[in-house]
Amino acid sequence: MLADKQKSFVPGVTLRHLVADVFGNRIEPKEIDIQNGRIVAMRPASGEVDAGILIPGLIDAHVHIESSMLPPSEFARVAVRHGTVGTVSDPHEIANVLGVAGIEFMLHDARRRTFQFCFGCPSCVPATSFESSGAIIDSQQVADIVKRPDIHYLSEIMNWPGVLHGDPEVFAKIAAAKALGKPVDGHAPQLMGADAAKYIAAGISTDHECVTLEEARGKARLGMKILIREGSAARNFEALWPIVLEYPHLCMFCTDDAHPDMLLKGHINVLVARAVQRGVNVFDALRCATVNPIEHYKIGSGLLRVGDRADMVLVNDMQEFRAMKTWIGGELVSSDGRATFAQIHVETPNRFRGATFTANDFCVATTAIGQTQVRVIVPHDGELVTSEASEWLTVRGGVIELDTSDARDIAFLAVINRYTDTPPAVAFIRGLGLGEKAIAASVAHDSHNVVVAAGTRQALAKAANAVFLARGGLVLVNGDHVDVLPLPIAGLMSDQPAEDVGARYEAMTRDVGATFKAPFMTLSFLALLPIPALKLSDLGLFDAREFRFTNLQLDAAK
């Protein structure tokens, strides 16, 4: 969706630069005539050309804009600085909070920018039936939404067990998109062999959840498009980039979930540069970031051909890919690292109950005496998957207690329903490195309840109370000091400038001092039930391998 207004080009403008031809695999000096936002002529340049190389505008092939903590209009203001002209965007984060009204908010805000937002219809609201979300979007609603011309595809089918076991609701959603010729996105972590083949045969054409090269190769052999992801928490580029050498026509680049500090530093241009540095042919790398997503999702972005819309980026070279200028529809939207448009005011729709908690609300009762053996979640830096461990913990007065000086680094983890008044679900997590600190967030994929981690129940309560008082945000508690980054838009996004949000987020992340590069993002995915192995919802501890709830305590006593 592009704003109609053209500001920076007038009929008859000609550019003279080296131009990357991603179809002919060559770079040639060209003169390009642009009228009314489209390329009307291209010819060999006579004489010297201006500095820089023109490449097609870059596309993020899968991103939840809400994870940037910025609304679409502000996300675009940052993304264009890095040569991104469009995104394939799944609005299921806000849809899980506000339902169809959340999708409408994203579409409305996006229309106010000259940017190619390719929105999908969320397929998993909620992601599973084992958690409490703020809304439900059933197959009939999906069938209505996906008919809209401003909805371009069916977003990731996270309920892969439903596909494998023939869930009629899941298949009704897929059928609605297929009937309209709209792509269906996948989400199938660690699915291999016959199960992967069955999932793909249902009509699901992409996957951004591959963790290993073997997994990516197996899915690519079956014709699935492989989205190589490098976000704030899930960083799979290093494991997956060689797949581009083998299947350049099937690969795309995406960020999936990128926090504001990361977005301010770079976007898809960084992934193109890294691919080239590792030996990927420069045109194959560009194809992953331009041709492949544009053709797969039928995005209207141009590819530097006569008749195409003038969506292009002037980069400094074909190694670094630093964006010097960005044009969308012939409009100059960024120059020398600055967007040509300013932040605009946004509304702040939200849904958040009032609540106050004490340490007693987070007690884990047990009949064991002295000690009890419990399942413990073990997260991994740069991945969404977790492991399961077992630990013996102390019992006092019928309640499991922790010692923050324990070298095992075990903390409490709680998920609190932010929509209805129900008790918190509490489990245990190892390796966050929080010490005496607590972190909390209303960004808790995908139902976006409140997730809190701390070494003591008192700190849990203090952090949870700060999130509920702010009606959404990120919180860091360090003793008596409570730092809050408010997220008034659905408890997911800020209404402040990206630079301020990014600086505040980066400072809070640094102050956490945890063992993880993106502790708040890691925290937010501990409630994402479809990703193995152990996760926690507001309803209890969940085993994603068996796709069922599991007991927290393994042994009554030692």
Backbone torsions as a table, in degrees:
resi	resn	phi	psi	omega
1	MET	NA	125.5	-177.4
2	LEU	-120.8	141.0	171.4
3	ALA	-65.8	143.2	-176.0
4	ASP	-74.4	-26.2	-172.7
5	LYS	-69.5	131.1	175.5
6	GLN	-108.9	122.3	-171.9
7	LYS	-108.4	-39.5	-165.2
8	SER	-102.1	-13.2	177.2
9	PHE	-115.8	143.5	171.8
10	VAL	-121.3	159.0	-179.0
11	PRO	-53.1	138.3	174.5
12	GLY	96.4	6.2	179.9
13	VAL	-75.7	138.1	178.4
14	THR	-125.4	133.2	175.1
15	LEU	-109.1	146.4	179.5
16	ARG	-127.9	103.4	-177.5
17	HIS	-148.9	167.5	161.5
18	LEU	-66.3	138.6	-175.3
19	VAL	-127.8	131.2	177.9
20	ALA	-86.9	120.5	176.6
21	ASP	-97.9	101.8	-174.7
22	VAL	-76.1	-10.2	176.5
23	PHE	-94.3	-34.1	179.9
24	GLY	-95.5	-3.2	179.1
25	ASN	54.9	49.9	179.1
26	ARG	-150.9	161.1	175.6
27	ILE	-121.5	124.3	-176.6
28	GLU	-136.9	149.5	174.2
29	PRO	-72.0	127.5	-175.4
30	LYS	-135.4	155.0	164.6
31	GLU	-107.6	130.1	-176.8
32	ILE	-121.3	122.7	176.3
33	ASP	-96.0	130.2	-178.5
34	ILE	-123.2	127.5	176.1
35	GLN	-135.1	133.6	177.4
36	ASN	50.6	39.3	173.4
37	GLY	82.6	4.9	-179.2
38	ARG	-126.6	155.4	176.0
39	ILE	-81.4	117.5	-177.0
40	VAL	-103.5	-16.6	178.7
41	ALA	-161.0	147.3	173.4
42	MET	-139.6	137.3	-179.9
43	ARG	-151.2	158.6	177.0
44	PRO	-57.7	138.1	-179.5
45	ALA	-79.1	138.6	175.1
46	SER	-100.2	124.3	-178.7
47	GLY	86.5	-167.6	-176.7
48	GLU	-71.5	151.7	176.3
49	VAL	-112.9	164.2	179.9
50	ASP	-73.8	163.4	-175.6
51	ALA	-66.1	153.6	177.5
52	GLY	95.3	166.0	179.9
53	ILE	-124.6	130.5	178.1
54	LEU	-85.2	129.0	173.5
55	ILE	-126.2	161.3	175.2
56	PRO	-62.8	153.5	176.6
57	GLY	-61.5	143.2	-174.0
58	LEU	-87.1	150.3	-178.1
59	ILE	-124.9	130.9	169.3
60	ASP	-85.3	114.4	-169.5
61	ALA	-78.2	-8.3	175.5
62	HIS	-166.4	114.0	179.8
63	VAL	-151.4	139.9	168.8
64	HIS	-96.2	102.6	-175.5
65	ILE	-56.6	-33.3	-178.7
66	GLU	-57.3	-29.5	-178.0
67	SER	-69.5	-16.8	173.6
68	SER	-75.4	-6.7	-175.7
69	MET	63.4	21.1	179.9
70	LEU	-126.7	143.6	172.5
71	PRO	-70.5	164.6	-176.3
72	PRO	-52.5	-41.9	-177.2
73	SER	-61.8	-36.5	-180.0
74	GLU	-83.0	-35.1	173.7
75	PHE	-55.0	-47.0	-178.3
76	ALA	-62.0	-37.0	-179.1
77	ARG	-61.8	-29.2	178.0
78	VAL	-88.7	-43.8	-173.7
79	ALA	-61.0	-38.0	-177.3
80	VAL	-64.3	-24.3	178.9
81	ARG	-62.8	-25.2	-176.4
82	HIS	-103.6	10.2	177.5
83	GLY	88.8	7.2	176.4
84	THR	-81.8	127.8	-179.6
85	VAL	-111.9	-8.3	-179.1
86	GLY	-164.6	162.1	177.7
87	THR	-138.0	149.5	167.7
88	VAL	-97.2	107.6	-163.2
89	SER	-119.6	123.9	175.9
90	ASP	-99.5	113.2	-177.7
91	PRO	-87.3	31.7	-174.2
92	HIS	-75.3	-13.2	175.6
93	GLU	-65.6	-54.2	-179.6
94	ILE	-71.3	-28.6	177.8
95	ALA	-65.4	-33.6	177.2
96	ASN	-69.2	-20.0	178.0
97	VAL	-93.5	-48.2	-170.3
98	LEU	-116.8	-0.5	179.8
99	GLY	69.4	-146.1	-177.5
100	VAL	-60.3	-32.7	177.9
101	ALA	-60.6	-33.3	177.2
102	GLY	-67.7	-40.3	176.4
103	ILE	-62.6	-43.4	179.0
104	GLU	-60.3	-39.4	178.1
105	PHE	-59.9	-46.0	-178.3
106	MET	-64.2	-43.4	179.5
107	LEU	-63.3	-43.0	-179.0
108	HIS	-64.6	-47.1	-178.5
109	ASP	-65.6	-37.0	-179.4
110	ALA	-64.7	-33.4	-177.7
111	ARG	-63.7	-16.5	-175.7
112	ARG	-85.9	3.2	-179.4
113	ARG	-123.0	149.3	169.0
114	THR	-82.8	91.6	-175.7
115	PHE	-163.3	146.4	-177.0
116	GLN	-92.8	85.9	175.0
117	PHE	-86.1	116.8	177.1
118	CYS	-106.1	93.9	-175.3
119	PHE	-88.6	145.1	174.1
120	GLY	-106.7	169.3	174.6
121	CYS	-93.2	120.2	179.0
122	PRO	-58.2	133.6	-178.1
123	SER	-101.0	-13.6	-173.0
124	CYS	-130.7	75.7	175.1
125	VAL	-122.6	96.9	1.9
126	PRO	-80.3	172.9	-179.0
127	ALA	-65.6	-36.2	177.5
128	THR	-142.7	171.8	175.9
129	SER	-90.4	8.9	-175.6
130	PHE	-104.1	22.3	-179.2
131	GLU	-152.5	166.8	-178.9
132	SER	-108.6	119.4	177.6
133	SER	-109.5	175.5	179.1
134	GLY	-85.5	-7.5	-176.8
135	ALA	-158.8	164.3	172.9
136	ILE	-130.7	130.9	174.3
137	ILE	-118.7	107.3	-174.7
138	ASP	-88.1	-179.3	-174.3
139	SER	-63.7	-33.5	179.0
140	GLN	-67.3	-41.5	176.6
141	GLN	-65.8	-39.9	176.8
142	VAL	-59.4	-43.8	179.7
143	ALA	-59.6	-36.0	178.0
144	ASP	-73.7	-43.8	-176.6
145	ILE	-66.0	-43.1	-174.0
146	VAL	-69.1	-14.7	176.1
147	LYS	-73.9	-19.5	-175.3
148	ARG	-64.8	140.5	179.1
149	PRO	-67.9	-21.5	178.5
150	ASP	-91.4	8.9	172.1
151	ILE	-114.4	121.3	-166.5
152	HIS	-105.0	-13.8	-177.1
153	TYR	-164.2	170.2	173.1
154	LEU	-95.1	123.2	-174.3
155	SER	-70.6	170.7	-167.7
156	GLU	-46.1	127.6	176.9
157	ILE	-84.0	91.3	-177.7
158	MET	-76.2	-24.4	-177.8
159	ASN	-82.3	67.7	-179.7
160	TRP	-65.3	-31.6	174.5
161	PRO	-61.7	-34.9	177.3
162	GLY	-63.1	-36.4	177.0
163	VAL	-67.3	-46.3	-176.3
164	LEU	-67.1	-28.2	-176.8
165	HIS	-106.2	12.7	172.0
166	GLY	71.1	33.9	178.8
167	ASP	-59.1	119.2	-176.0
168	PRO	-63.5	-30.6	179.0
169	GLU	-66.9	-44.1	178.8
170	VAL	-63.6	-45.0	-177.8
171	PHE	-69.5	-26.9	176.2
172	ALA	-67.4	-37.6	178.0
173	LYS	-66.9	-44.1	178.9
174	ILE	-62.8	-42.3	-178.6
175	ALA	-63.0	-36.2	-179.6
176	ALA	-62.8	-40.8	179.1
177	ALA	-72.8	-42.7	-178.1
178	LYS	-63.5	-35.0	179.9
179	ALA	-63.2	-25.7	-179.5
180	LEU	-98.9	2.2	-179.2
181	GLY	70.9	25.5	-179.2
182	LYS	-100.3	138.5	-177.0
183	PRO	-62.4	156.8	176.9
184	VAL	-120.3	120.2	-178.9
185	ASP	-84.6	150.5	-179.5
186	GLY	-109.8	171.3	177.5
187	HIS	-162.9	91.7	-170.9
188	ALA	-137.6	70.0	-177.3
189	PRO	-62.7	128.8	174.5
190	GLN	65.2	13.3	176.8
191	LEU	-79.1	126.2	-173.7
192	MET	-135.0	168.0	170.3
193	GLY	57.6	-134.2	-176.1
194	ALA	-62.4	-35.2	178.9
195	ASP	-65.9	-42.6	177.4
196	ALA	-63.5	-40.7	179.2
197	ALA	-62.4	-40.3	179.5
198	LYS	-67.4	-39.6	178.5
199	TYR	-63.1	-45.5	-179.7
200	ILE	-67.8	-38.6	-179.2
201	ALA	-63.1	-20.5	177.7
202	ALA	-71.1	-8.8	178.5
203	GLY	108.8	12.7	-178.3
204	ILE	-92.0	126.2	-164.5
205	SER	-111.5	-9.3	-178.3
206	THR	-135.4	161.8	170.4
207	ASP	-150.7	132.1	178.3
208	HIS	-113.2	11.8	-173.6
209	GLU	-107.2	9.3	178.7
210	CYS	-64.7	136.5	179.9
211	VAL	-108.1	-34.4	-178.5
212	THR	-115.5	156.9	178.2
213	LEU	-64.7	-35.7	178.1
214	GLU	-60.5	-43.6	179.1
215	GLU	-63.0	-45.4	-179.5
216	ALA	-62.6	-42.4	179.5
217	ARG	-62.7	-42.9	-179.1
218	GLY	-60.9	-41.2	-180.0
219	LYS	-73.7	-37.3	179.2
220	ALA	-64.6	-36.8	178.0
221	ARG	-60.6	-26.4	178.9
222	LEU	-89.9	5.1	176.4
223	GLY	91.2	5.2	-178.9
224	MET	-76.1	140.9	174.8
225	LYS	-76.6	131.6	-177.2
226	ILE	-104.3	118.0	177.6
227	LEU	-96.5	117.0	-178.4
228	ILE	-87.6	117.4	-169.3
229	ARG	-105.0	137.2	170.4
230	GLU	-141.4	93.3	179.9
231	GLY	-110.6	-160.5	-178.3
232	SER	-78.4	-36.4	179.8
233	ALA	-105.5	-44.5	-178.9
234	ALA	-95.1	112.5	-177.1
235	ARG	-123.0	97.4	-174.1
236	ASN	-112.1	4.9	-175.0
237	PHE	-60.1	-48.2	-175.1
238	GLU	-61.8	-35.6	179.8
239	ALA	-74.8	-30.6	-167.6
240	LEU	-106.7	-16.8	-170.6
241	TRP	-55.2	-31.9	-179.9
242	PRO	-61.7	-16.8	178.7
243	ILE	-62.7	-25.9	179.1
244	VAL	-66.4	-32.3	178.5
245	LEU	-64.5	-28.9	-175.3
246	GLU	-98.0	-36.4	-175.5
247	TYR	-133.8	60.5	-176.7
248	PRO	-61.0	-26.3	-178.6
249	HIS	-78.1	-12.3	-177.4
250	LEU	-107.1	-3.7	-171.2
251	CYS	-102.7	149.1	173.8
252	MET	-140.2	163.4	176.6
253	PHE	-109.0	142.2	177.3
254	CYS	-151.0	164.4	175.4
255	THR	-108.5	-25.1	179.3
256	ASP	65.9	-72.4	179.4
257	ASP	-136.1	107.1	-179.6
258	ALA	-123.2	122.6	178.9
259	HIS	-74.3	164.3	-169.3
260	PRO	-62.8	-33.2	-179.8
261	ASP	-63.9	-38.1	178.8
262	MET	-68.7	-44.6	-178.4
263	LEU	-62.8	-36.3	-179.7
264	LEU	-66.3	-25.1	-176.9
265	LYS	-90.0	-25.4	-178.0
266	GLY	171.0	169.1	-177.4
267	HIS	-141.7	-129.3	-176.6
268	ILE	-65.3	-27.7	177.5
269	ASN	-58.5	-32.0	178.9
270	VAL	-66.4	-40.0	-179.8
271	LEU	-69.8	-38.0	176.1
272	VAL	-61.1	-45.5	-179.3
273	ALA	-63.2	-42.8	-179.6
274	ARG	-64.7	-38.4	178.3
275	ALA	-62.9	-45.0	-179.9
276	VAL	-64.7	-40.6	179.3
277	GLN	-62.2	-27.5	-178.2
278	ARG	-91.8	3.1	173.5
279	GLY	107.7	4.0	175.6
280	VAL	-72.1	136.2	175.4
281	ASN	-54.4	133.7	-173.0
282	VAL	-59.2	-34.7	-179.2
283	PHE	-76.5	-31.0	173.3
284	ASP	-66.4	-40.7	177.9
285	ALA	-62.4	-43.4	177.8
286	LEU	-65.8	-36.7	178.3
287	ARG	-59.9	-40.8	179.2
288	CYS	-61.5	-30.2	-174.9
289	ALA	-99.2	-2.3	-175.9
290	THR	-137.5	-76.5	-172.6
291	VAL	-58.5	-49.4	-173.2
292	ASN	-60.8	-51.9	177.8
293	PRO	-67.2	-35.3	-179.2
294	ILE	-64.0	-43.7	-179.1
295	GLU	-74.4	-39.5	-177.3
296	HIS	-65.5	-44.0	-176.0
297	TYR	-96.2	2.9	179.5
298	LYS	55.9	43.4	177.3
299	ILE	-75.3	144.7	-177.0
300	GLY	-82.5	10.7	-177.8
301	SER	-67.3	148.8	-179.0
302	GLY	-84.0	159.8	-178.1
303	LEU	-128.6	32.9	177.1
304	LEU	61.4	48.8	174.3
305	ARG	-126.6	156.2	176.7
306	VAL	-60.9	131.0	-177.9
307	GLY	96.3	-18.7	178.4
308	ASP	-73.4	155.1	170.0
309	ARG	-65.5	146.2	-175.0
310	ALA	-82.4	74.1	175.0
311	ASP	-106.7	110.6	-171.8
312	MET	-159.2	162.8	-177.6
313	VAL	-131.9	134.8	172.4
314	LEU	-95.4	111.2	-179.5
315	VAL	-105.7	158.9	-176.9
316	ASN	-71.2	-37.8	177.0
317	ASP	-161.8	-177.3	-176.7
318	MET	-102.3	24.6	172.5
319	GLN	-118.6	-47.3	-177.6
320	GLU	-89.4	-36.5	-179.8
321	PHE	59.6	39.4	174.7
322	ARG	-76.1	126.4	-176.3
323	ALA	-77.6	120.9	176.5
324	MET	-91.7	-39.4	176.5
325	LYS	-146.4	149.5	176.4
326	THR	-133.0	133.2	175.6
327	TRP	-120.4	141.1	172.7
328	ILE	-130.1	123.2	-177.9
329	GLY	55.9	35.1	179.3
330	GLY	81.6	-4.5	-178.9
331	GLU	-95.0	129.4	175.1
332	LEU	-73.1	110.7	-175.1
333	VAL	-106.2	-11.5	178.2
334	SER	-154.9	141.7	178.3
335	SER	-147.4	128.5	177.5
336	ASP	52.4	44.5	174.9
337	GLY	79.2	11.6	179.1
338	ARG	-129.3	134.0	173.9
339	ALA	-70.9	149.0	179.8
340	THR	-85.4	-1.0	178.8
341	PHE	-122.1	158.0	-174.7
342	ALA	-99.5	167.4	173.5
343	GLN	-62.2	146.9	177.2
344	ILE	-123.0	154.5	-178.2
345	HIS	-66.7	140.6	176.8
346	VAL	-128.1	152.9	173.9
347	GLU	-74.6	166.8	-177.6
348	THR	-129.6	67.0	176.6
349	PRO	-66.6	146.6	-175.5
350	ASN	-157.4	166.3	171.1
351	ARG	-147.9	113.0	-174.9
352	PHE	-155.2	122.3	176.6
353	ARG	-77.3	158.7	172.6
354	GLY	-84.1	141.7	179.8
355	ALA	-164.1	149.2	173.4
356	THR	-133.7	138.5	-174.4
357	PHE	-123.7	153.2	171.5
358	THR	-119.2	170.7	-179.9
359	ALA	-59.2	-31.9	-177.9
360	ASN	-66.2	-22.3	179.0
361	ASP	-68.4	-13.6	-175.6
362	PHE	-112.9	17.8	177.4
363	CYS	-69.5	138.7	172.6
364	VAL	-108.4	104.3	-175.7
365	ALA	-77.7	150.5	177.7
366	THR	-153.3	152.4	174.8
367	THR	-92.6	-3.0	180.0
368	ALA	-68.3	158.0	179.8
369	ILE	-120.2	126.2	176.3
370	GLY	87.3	-62.0	178.4
371	GLN	-147.0	158.3	173.1
372	THR	-142.6	149.4	179.5
373	GLN	-95.8	129.3	-175.5
374	VAL	-128.4	156.1	169.7
375	ARG	-76.1	140.0	-178.4
376	VAL	-128.4	133.4	175.7
377	ILE	-78.6	133.7	178.2
378	VAL	-122.0	102.8	178.4
379	PRO	-78.2	163.3	179.5
380	HIS	-128.1	130.4	-178.3
381	ASP	-62.4	132.1	178.5
382	GLY	82.1	6.5	179.9
383	GLU	-135.9	155.6	175.2
384	LEU	-90.5	-22.0	179.7
385	VAL	-72.1	151.0	174.3
386	THR	-123.1	169.6	172.9
387	SER	-114.7	170.5	175.4
388	GLU	-115.1	134.3	173.3
389	ALA	-127.5	168.9	173.5
390	SER	-126.2	140.6	-178.2
391	GLU	-139.6	148.6	172.1
392	TRP	-91.8	125.4	-178.5
393	LEU	-119.7	156.2	-176.2
394	THR	-76.7	142.6	175.5
395	VAL	-116.8	128.1	175.0
396	ARG	-135.3	124.7	177.9
397	GLY	61.4	33.6	178.5
398	GLY	77.6	13.3	-177.6
399	VAL	-131.3	139.6	176.6
400	ILE	-76.8	127.8	-178.3
401	GLU	-118.4	158.6	177.9
402	LEU	-122.9	156.8	175.6
403	ASP	-119.4	115.5	-175.5
404	THR	-66.8	-13.4	176.9
405	SER	-89.0	-2.9	180.0
406	ASP	-63.9	126.3	-177.2
407	ALA	-65.4	-14.7	179.8
408	ARG	-72.7	-13.7	176.2
409	ASP	57.7	55.8	177.8
410	ILE	-102.5	135.2	-179.3
411	ALA	-129.4	164.3	171.0
412	PHE	-77.6	146.0	171.0
413	LEU	-129.0	129.4	-179.8
414	ALA	-131.4	143.7	171.7
415	VAL	-122.8	127.8	-173.8
416	ILE	-119.6	127.0	177.3
417	ASN	-63.3	120.1	-179.5
418	ARG	-92.2	-3.4	-176.1
419	TYR	-100.4	-37.1	-179.3
420	THR	-132.6	158.6	-174.3
421	ASP	-82.0	93.0	177.1
422	THR	-134.5	157.2	-178.2
423	PRO	-66.2	151.1	176.1
424	PRO	-64.8	149.4	169.1
425	ALA	-94.7	134.0	-173.9
426	VAL	-126.9	137.2	176.1
427	ALA	-141.9	-164.6	-178.0
428	PHE	-131.6	148.1	-176.5
429	ILE	-137.2	146.4	-177.4
430	ARG	-122.0	135.2	169.6
431	GLY	100.2	8.3	-179.9
432	LEU	-75.0	-24.3	178.5
433	GLY	69.7	33.8	-177.0
434	LEU	-80.8	-27.3	-174.8
435	GLY	62.1	-123.9	-179.4
436	GLU	-84.4	-5.8	-173.9
437	LYS	-84.9	165.8	174.6
438	ALA	-134.2	144.0	173.0
439	ILE	-127.3	148.5	-178.5
440	ALA	-149.7	157.5	-179.3
441	ALA	-158.1	148.3	169.6
442	SER	-91.7	2.5	171.4
443	VAL	-94.9	101.2	-177.0
444	ALA	-142.1	94.0	-173.4
445	HIS	-58.1	138.4	-5.6
446	ASP	-108.1	-6.8	-178.5
447	SER	-83.3	-14.1	174.0
448	HIS	58.8	47.8	163.2
449	ASN	-77.5	-173.0	-177.9
450	VAL	-96.8	127.6	179.8
451	VAL	-114.5	135.3	-174.5
452	VAL	-136.8	139.4	174.1
453	ALA	-132.1	137.0	-179.3
454	ALA	-166.1	159.6	178.7
455	GLY	-81.5	-17.8	179.4
456	THR	-130.6	155.1	178.1
457	ARG	-69.3	-29.9	177.8
458	GLN	-64.3	-42.4	178.6
459	ALA	-68.9	-35.6	174.7
460	LEU	-55.8	-48.4	-177.6
461	ALA	-63.9	-42.2	-178.0
462	LYS	-63.6	-42.9	-179.5
463	ALA	-68.9	-42.3	179.2
464	ALA	-62.1	-42.8	-179.8
465	ASN	-61.5	-36.7	-179.9
466	ALA	-66.1	-39.2	178.3
467	VAL	-65.4	-45.8	-178.5
468	PHE	-67.3	-36.5	178.0
469	LEU	-64.1	-39.1	179.7
470	ALA	-79.1	-7.8	-173.9
471	ARG	55.6	43.1	175.6
472	GLY	117.9	137.6	177.2
473	GLY	154.8	-176.2	172.6
474	LEU	-104.6	143.5	-176.1
475	VAL	-135.3	137.2	170.7
476	LEU	-123.9	123.8	177.3
477	VAL	-111.3	126.3	176.3
478	ASN	-133.7	95.3	-174.7
479	GLY	66.4	-123.5	179.6
480	ASP	-87.2	-8.8	-177.9
481	HIS	-87.7	129.9	179.1
482	VAL	-123.3	117.0	179.9
483	ASP	-107.5	131.1	-175.6
484	VAL	-128.0	130.6	167.6
485	LEU	-105.4	101.2	-176.3
486	PRO	-67.0	142.3	176.2
487	LEU	-129.6	78.9	-171.8
488	PRO	-73.5	-15.3	178.9
489	ILE	-88.0	97.8	178.4
490	ALA	61.6	17.2	-175.4
491	GLY	69.9	14.5	-174.7
492	LEU	-122.1	-33.1	-171.5
493	MET	-130.4	153.2	178.2
494	SER	-94.9	157.0	173.6
495	ASP	-104.0	13.7	-178.4
496	GLN	-100.2	165.9	-179.9
497	PRO	-60.2	147.4	-176.8
498	ALA	-57.5	-38.8	-178.4
499	GLU	-62.0	-40.2	179.8
500	ASP	-69.9	-42.4	179.8
501	VAL	-64.1	-44.0	-179.7
502	GLY	-63.5	-42.8	-179.6
503	ALA	-65.9	-41.9	179.3
504	ARG	-65.6	-43.3	179.2
505	TYR	-63.6	-43.8	-178.6
506	GLU	-63.6	-40.4	179.5
507	ALA	-65.6	-42.0	179.0
508	MET	-65.3	-41.5	178.7
509	THR	-60.7	-43.1	178.2
510	ARG	-63.5	-40.0	-177.4
511	ASP	-71.4	-24.6	176.0
512	VAL	-60.4	-41.8	178.4
513	GLY	64.5	26.9	-176.6
514	ALA	-80.9	175.4	-178.4
515	THR	-81.5	-4.0	-176.4
516	PHE	-105.8	145.0	-179.4
517	LYS	-64.5	-37.4	-178.1
518	ALA	-129.2	75.4	-172.9
519	PRO	-61.0	-36.7	-180.0
520	PHE	-69.8	-37.3	177.4
521	MET	-69.2	-41.9	175.9
522	THR	-57.9	-44.7	178.3
523	LEU	-58.2	-42.6	-174.5
524	SER	-65.3	-26.5	-178.0
525	PHE	-91.8	-1.2	178.1
526	LEU	-72.9	-9.0	176.2
527	ALA	-106.8	7.5	-177.9
528	LEU	-86.5	94.8	-167.9
529	LEU	-65.6	-33.0	-177.3
530	PRO	-70.7	-7.5	-177.9
531	ILE	-99.1	122.5	179.9
532	PRO	-61.9	162.5	0.1
533	ALA	-104.0	-60.6	177.8
534	LEU	-100.2	135.4	172.6
535	LYS	-138.1	171.8	-178.9
536	LEU	-129.1	125.7	172.2
537	SER	-106.9	177.3	177.7
538	ASP	-67.4	-10.0	-179.2
539	LEU	-103.0	-8.9	176.5
540	GLY	143.6	-179.2	-178.5
541	LEU	-73.4	134.4	-171.0
542	PHE	-125.7	132.1	175.8
543	ASP	-99.9	104.9	-176.2
544	ALA	-72.7	-17.2	177.8
545	ARG	-71.1	-37.9	178.5
546	GLU	-97.8	-9.4	-176.6
547	PHE	52.9	56.7	178.2
548	ARG	-159.0	162.5	173.9
549	PHE	-68.4	155.4	178.9
550	THR	-138.6	159.9	-179.3
551	ASN	-73.4	139.7	175.9
552	LEU	-71.6	-44.3	-176.1
553	GLN	-92.9	130.9	-179.5
554	LEU	-92.8	-29.3	-173.3
555	ASP	-143.1	137.7	-177.4
556	ALA	-71.4	-33.3	-177.0
557	ALA	-161.1	161.6	176.5
558	LYS	-103.4	NA	NA
